[in-house]
Amino acid sequence: MLSVDLKMEQLSHKVDQLNAYIEEILHDQNDINEQQEQTNLEIAVQIEALNDALDQLRETKAQPRKRIGYKKDE
């Protein structure tokens, strides 16, 4: 009987260790997901800023560039 009780206690201890390990993994995964979500939001803000800057560049009427080369005598 002592052997069976000892084995049950060992199994119970192993199960408790596994539960603690799984909880730690889930907590770490949650932290990773939150960090990734924050990174994605920062990237989205940067892309939006780039799009706004690109729209502003398109709206401004740039003067045509002078041609590169020799000056012509006129």
N, C-alpha and C positions, 0 to 999 in steps of 0.2 A: 504493500500500500504506500509506503514511503516513497518508493520509486515513481509511482504514478503521480503522486502529489508534487514531487520535485519536478517531474517533466511538465506538468501543467503549469507550475509556477514559472519555469523557464520559458515555456511557450507564451505565457501571458506577458512576461517581460519583453520577449522578442516582438510581440505584437505592439506593445506600447512604444518600443523603440522605432518600429516601422511607422506607426502613426505620427510620432514626433518628426521623423525624417520627412514624411509626406507633407506635413504641415509646413515645414521649413521650405521645401521645394515650392509649394503653392504660394507661400509668402514671397519668395524670391521671384517667381514668375509674375506675380502681381506687380512687384516693383519694376520689373523689366517692361511690362506692358504700359505702366504709367509713364516711364521715361520715354518709351517709344512714341506714345501719344503726344507728349510734350514736344519731342523732336519733330514729329509730323506737323504739329501746329506752327512751330517756328519756321519750318520749310514752307508751309503754305503762306505765311505772312511775307516771307522773302520773295516768293514767286509773285504774289500780288503786288509787292512794291516794284519788282522788275517790270511787270505788265503795265503798271501805271507810268513808270519812267519811259517805257517804250511807246506808250500812247502819246505822251507829251512830246517825245521826239518826232513822232509822225505828224502831230498837229502843227508843229512849228514849221513854217515855210523856210527852208534853208535856201540861201542864195546859191545859184549855180556856181560851181567851182571854176576857177580860172584854169584854162588848159595849160598843161605842162609842156614846155618846149621853148623854142626861140621866139623872141618878139618880132612881130612883123612891123615894117615901117609903113605907116599909112599916111 
